[in-house]
Amino acid sequence: MTQVLTVSCKLNPTSEQAAKIDATLKAFADACTWVNLSAPTGLTNPAAMQKAVYHEARVLFGLSANLTVRAVARVCANRKTAKVKGHLVKSFAATSIDYDARIFSLNEKRWMVSVTLLGGREHIPLAIGNYQRHLLARQQPTSATLVKRKDGSYYIQIQVKSEPGEPSEPEGCLGVDLGRTDIAHTSTGESFDGQQLKETRDRFARTRARLQHRAAKGTRSTRRRAREHQKRLGSRERRFQTNINHRISHRLVQQAKSLNWSIALEDLTGIRQRTNTGPQSKTERRRSNSWAFYQLRQFVAYKAIRAGVSVVLVKPAYTSQTCHCCHRIGERQGKSFRCGGCGWHGDADFNGSVNISQLGRLVNSPRGPWMACRLEGF
């Protein structure tokens, strides 16, 4: 199975190279905006759009042939995404440029990249560490994206392909129960507390509410600063959540790899729609809608491929209400679970994770997925 990884590498350009990068970013964005306005509305086919606008776009903005082609492809891709979301593409910001193998190359010996800018080819050194060098070693990347961040620094996102080996036959299954009190609780008893995440999100929500009031009631300059602060706040919150999910997914995959187990996760597709049907307070609705379980699932999936760990999805129905010992329906109250049949009682998330682990093992079993309860008197 081919896996595409994006390696973020910081560039260390000279002042002259930085000026050329800025000029190319602006020309590329202006070309994309002009192509979007000039091409027929609704046209998303790159070949048809290139035939209609290529020659004039190249003359107007001074881009190379391949950069002009990449600008047309960027417009087509953005139009397709906007169509799915029901929006229209209006303009393009001078923040990134797409590159392919004809206008980008990596020099592994000198750790430099060669990219086409306005005026010709430039060789720019990379400021990277051992992690990026390990991922780029002995690779021949064919695509990349040059990015200018808000702080003025330049990065190039290099896409590399890898061929991970086939996962070995698992000897067991690591069940993972997802929730809000514990973000993840494993069948081995390890838990990842969600209290810090909840408190941080609540603090961000209170700050956003204050900023929203200022953006609506303050002076003109106050409203402008409040809107700018809101944008920065949203980025900080997303980065905080992403960092937590990266750490949790890394720990889950490493634990499964060390035990030679597979990983079983709940398939929580549509969880927001189901949880929002009942009466909820405004705070509870915000907390339930801010779950990032799908992102955590994606992080586990791509890390597991690299580590040679298989991942299975199981239906979450009754996993938190069924006793993992006798498979009878028990009573759950918050974090506590008690079974009226066999008398087992303990942490409800641990009980759910063991049920998920059992379902995951049965999915991987060559005898087929089945689960049976013990019958008394036989």
C-alpha positions in Angstrom: 0.0 0.0 0.0 1.5 3.3 -1.1 1.4 6.1 1.6 2.0 9.7 0.8 3.5 11.8 3.6 4.0 15.5 3.7 7.3 16.7 5.2 7.3 20.3 6.3 10.8 21.9 5.8 11.8 25.4 6.7 13.6 27.4 4.0 16.6 29.6 4.6 16.6 32.0 1.6 18.8 35.1 1.2 17.1 38.5 1.1 17.2 38.5 -2.7 15.7 35.1 -2.8 13.0 36.1 -0.4 12.1 39.1 -2.6 11.8 36.7 -5.6 9.6 34.3 -3.6 7.3 37.2 -2.6 7.1 38.4 -6.2 6.3 34.9 -7.4 3.7 34.3 -4.7 1.9 37.5 -5.7 2.1 36.7 -9.5 0.8 33.2 -8.8 -2.1 34.4 -6.7 -3.0 37.2 -9.2 -2.9 34.6 -12.1 -5.2 32.3 -10.2 -7.6 35.1 -9.5 -7.6 36.2 -13.1 -8.0 32.7 -14.4 -11.0 32.2 -12.1 -12.6 35.4 -13.3 -11.8 34.8 -17.0 -12.7 31.1 -17.3 -16.3 30.1 -17.9 -18.3 29.8 -14.7 -18.6 26.1 -13.7 -15.7 24.9 -15.7 -13.5 22.6 -13.6 -11.7 20.5 -16.3 -8.0 21.5 -16.2 -7.4 20.6 -19.9 -10.4 22.7 -21.1 -9.5 25.6 -18.8 -5.9 25.6 -19.8 -6.9 25.7 -23.5 -9.1 28.7 -22.8 -6.7 30.9 -20.7 -3.2 29.6 -20.8 -1.5 31.8 -23.4 -3.0 35.1 -22.1 -2.3 34.2 -18.4 1.3 33.5 -19.2 1.8 36.8 -21.0 0.0 38.9 -18.3 1.8 37.6 -15.2 5.2 36.5 -16.4 5.0 33.0 -14.9 6.9 30.0 -16.5 4.9 27.5 -18.5 4.7 25.0 -15.7 3.8 27.5 -13.1 0.9 28.8 -15.3 -0.3 25.2 -15.6 -0.1 24.8 -11.9 -2.2 28.0 -11.4 -4.9 26.6 -13.7 -4.9 23.4 -11.8 -5.2 25.3 -8.5 -8.3 27.1 -9.8 -9.9 23.9 -10.9 -9.3 22.2 -7.6 -10.6 25.1 -5.6 -13.7 25.3 -7.8 -14.4 21.6 -7.2 -14.1 22.0 -3.4 -16.2 25.1 -3.4 -18.9 23.4 -5.4 -19.2 20.5 -2.9 -19.6 23.1 -0.1 -22.0 25.3 -2.0 -19.7 28.3 -2.2 -18.1 30.3 -5.0 -14.3 30.9 -5.4 -13.7 34.7 -5.3 -10.0 35.3 -4.9 -6.7 33.8 -4.0 -4.2 34.9 -1.4 -0.4 35.2 -2.0 0.5 32.4 0.5 1.4 29.3 -1.5 2.6 27.9 -4.8 2.2 24.4 -6.1 5.2 22.6 -7.7 5.7 19.4 -9.7 8.8 17.4 -10.7 9.5 19.7 -13.7 9.9 22.9 -11.6 11.1 21.4 -8.2 13.8 19.1 -7.1 15.6 18.1 -3.9 19.4 17.9 -3.5 19.9 15.4 -0.7 23.7 15.8 -0.5 23.6 19.5 0.1 20.0 19.6 1.6 18.8 22.2 -0.8 15.7 22.6 -3.0 15.7 23.9 -6.5 12.5 25.8 -7.4 11.4 27.9 -10.3 10.6 31.5 -9.5 10.2 34.7 -11.5 13.4 35.2 -13.4 14.6 31.6 -13.3 15.6 28.7 -11.1 16.8 29.3 -7.5 18.6 26.9 -5.1 17.5 27.5 -1.5 19.0 25.7 1.5 16.8 23.8 4.0 16.9 24.5 7.7 15.8 21.0 8.9 16.6 18.5 11.6 17.2 14.8 11.7 13.4 13.9 11.6 12.9 15.6 8.3 16.2 14.2 6.9 15.2 10.7 7.9 11.9 11.0 6.0 13.5 12.6 2.9 16.5 10.2 2.8 16.7 8.2 -0.5 13.5 9.7 -1.7 12.7 11.2 -5.1 9.8 13.6 -4.4 7.8 14.8 -7.4 5.5 17.4 -5.8 5.8 20.2 -3.2 4.0 23.3 -2.0 5.9 26.5 -1.2 4.3 28.4 1.7 4.8 31.7 3.3 3.5 31.7 6.9 1.9 34.6 8.8 5.2 35.3 10.7 7.0 35.9 7.4 8.9 32.6 7.4 9.1 30.3 4.3 8.4 26.6 4.2 8.2 24.0 1.5 5.8 21.0 2.1 7.4 18.1 0.2 5.2 15.1 -0.6 7.1 11.8 -0.5 5.8 8.3 -1.2 6.6 5.3 0.9 5.8 1.6 0.7 5.2 0.3 4.2 5.4 -3.5 4.6 2.3 -5.6 5.1 1.1 -5.8 8.8 2.0 -9.0 10.6 -0.6 -11.3 11.9 -1.7 -9.7 15.2 -1.6 -11.7 18.4 -4.2 -9.6 20.1 -6.2 -6.4 19.7 -6.0 -3.1 21.5 -9.5 -1.8 22.1 -9.9 2.0 22.4 -13.0 3.6 23.9 -13.4 7.2 22.9 -15.2 9.8 25.0 -15.2 13.3 26.5 -14.3 12.5 30.1 -11.4 10.3 28.9 -10.5 11.1 25.3 -9.3 7.6 24.9 -9.3 4.6 27.3 -7.5 1.4 26.2 -8.2 -2.3 27.0 -4.9 -2.4 28.8 -6.1 0.1 31.3 -4.3 3.2 30.0 -6.4 6.4 29.8 -6.0 9.9 28.4 -7.8 12.4 30.5 -9.9 15.0 28.7 -10.2 17.4 31.6 -7.4 19.7 30.3 -8.9 19.8 26.9 -12.4 20.6 28.2 -11.0 23.4 30.4 -8.9 24.9 27.6 -11.9 24.8 25.2 -14.1 26.5 27.8 -11.5 29.2 28.3 -11.3 29.8 24.5 -15.1 29.9 24.3 -15.3 32.6 27.1 -12.6 34.6 25.3 -14.4 34.3 22.0 -17.6 35.6 23.6 -15.9 38.7 25.0 -14.3 39.3 21.6 -17.6 38.9 19.8 -19.1 41.5 22.1 -16.3 43.9 21.3 -16.5 43.2 17.6 -20.2 44.1 17.7 -20.3 47.0 20.1 -16.9 48.7 20.2 -15.3 51.5 18.2 -14.2 50.9 14.6 -10.6 50.1 15.6 -11.7 48.0 18.5 -13.9 45.9 16.2 -11.1 45.4 13.8 -8.7 44.3 16.5 -11.3 42.0 18.0 -11.9 40.2 14.7 -8.1 39.8 14.2 -7.8 38.4 17.7 -10.7 36.0 17.0 -8.8 34.5 14.0 -5.6 34.0 15.9 -7.6 32.4 18.8 -9.2 29.9 16.4 -5.8 28.9 15.0 -4.4 28.4 18.6 -7.3 26.2 19.6 -7.0 24.0 16.5 -3.2 23.6 17.0 -3.8 22.7 20.7 -6.3 20.0 19.7 -4.2 18.7 16.9 -1.1 18.4 19.3 -3.2 16.3 21.8 -4.5 14.0 19.1 -1.0 13.5 17.7 0.4 12.5 21.1 -2.5 10.1 21.8 -2.3 8.5 18.4 1.4 8.1 18.7 1.1 6.4 22.1 -1.7 4.0 20.9 0.3 2.9 17.8 3.5 2.4 19.7 1.8 0.4 22.3 0.0 -1.8 19.8 3.3 -2.3 17.8 5.2 -3.3 21.0 2.6 -6.0 21.8 2.1 -7.1 18.1 -1.6 -6.2 18.4 -4.0 -4.6 16.1 -6.1 -1.6 17.1 -9.9 -1.5 17.3 -11.7 1.9 17.2 -15.3 2.8 17.4 -16.9 3.9 14.1 -18.4 7.2 15.4 -19.7 8.4 12.0 -22.7 10.6 12.6 -22.1 11.0 16.3 -22.8 14.7 16.3 -26.2 14.3 14.6 -27.2 11.6 17.1 -26.1 13.6 20.2 -27.7 16.8 19.1 -31.2 15.3 18.7 -31.9 15.4 22.5 -32.3 18.6 24.6 -29.0 20.1 25.5 -27.7 23.3 27.0 -25.8 25.7 24.8 -22.5 24.7 26.6 -23.1 21.0 26.2 -23.9 21.4 22.6 -20.7 23.4 22.0 -18.7 20.7 23.9 -20.2 17.8 21.9 -19.7 19.6 18.6 -16.1 20.3 19.3 -15.1 16.7 19.4 -12.2 15.8 17.2 -12.5 12.0 17.2 -12.4 11.8 13.4 -9.0 13.6 13.4 -7.7 11.2 16.0 -8.9 8.3 13.9 -7.1 9.7 10.9 -3.9 10.2 12.9 -4.1 6.6 14.2 -4.7 5.3 10.7 -1.7 6.8 9.0 0.7 6.2 11.9 -0.4 2.6 12.0 0.3 2.1 8.3 3.9 3.3 8.8 4.3 1.1 11.9 2.8 -2.0 10.3 -0.2 -2.1 12.6 -3.6 -3.0 11.3 -6.7 -0.9 12.4 -10.3 -2.1 12.4 -13.5 -0.2 13.0 -16.3 -1.7 15.1 -19.9 -0.6 15.6 -20.2 1.3 18.9 -23.7 0.1 19.7 -24.0 -1.3 23.3 -20.2 -1.5 23.8 -20.5 0.8 26.8 -23.6 -1.0 28.2 -22.5 -4.6 27.8 -20.5 -6.4 30.5 -17.2 -7.7 29.0 -17.3 -10.7 31.3 -20.7 -12.2 30.7 -21.9 -10.1 27.8 -25.2 -9.1 29.6 -26.6 -5.6 29.5 -25.5 -3.8 32.7 -26.1 -0.4 34.3 -23.8 2.5 33.5 -23.8 5.7 35.5 -21.2 8.2 34.4 -17.8 6.5 34.8 -19.2 3.6 36.8 -20.5 0.3 35.4 -22.1 -2.5 37.3 -23.3 -5.8 35.9 -26.4 -7.4 37.5 -25.5 -10.8 36.1 -22.0 -11.7 37.1 -21.6 -8.8 39.5 -18.6 -7.2 37.8 -18.2 -3.5 38.5 -15.6 -1.0 37.6 -14.6 1.8 35.2 -17.2 2.1 32.4 -14.7 3.2 29.8 -12.4 0.3 30.6 -15.4 -2.1 30.2 -16.2 -0.5 26.9 -12.7 -0.7 25.6 -12.5 -4.5 26.5 -15.7 -5.0 24.5 -14.2 -3.2 21.6 -11.1 -5.3 21.9 -13.1 -8.5 21.8 -15.0 -7.3 18.7 -11.8 -6.3 17.1 -10.3 -9.8 17.7 -13.4 -11.4 16.3 -13.2 -9.3 13.1 -9.7 -10.5 12.6 -10.6 -14.1 13.4 -10.6 -16.4 10.4 -13.7 -18.2 11.8 -15.7 -15.0 11.3 -17.2 -12.4 13.6 -19.4 -13.8 16.3 -19.9 -13.3 20.0 -21.8 -15.7 22.3 -22.9 -15.5 25.9 -22.6 -18.2 28.5 -25.8 -20.0 29.1 -26.6 -21.1 32.7 -27.5 -24.8 33.1 -25.4 -26.1 30.2 
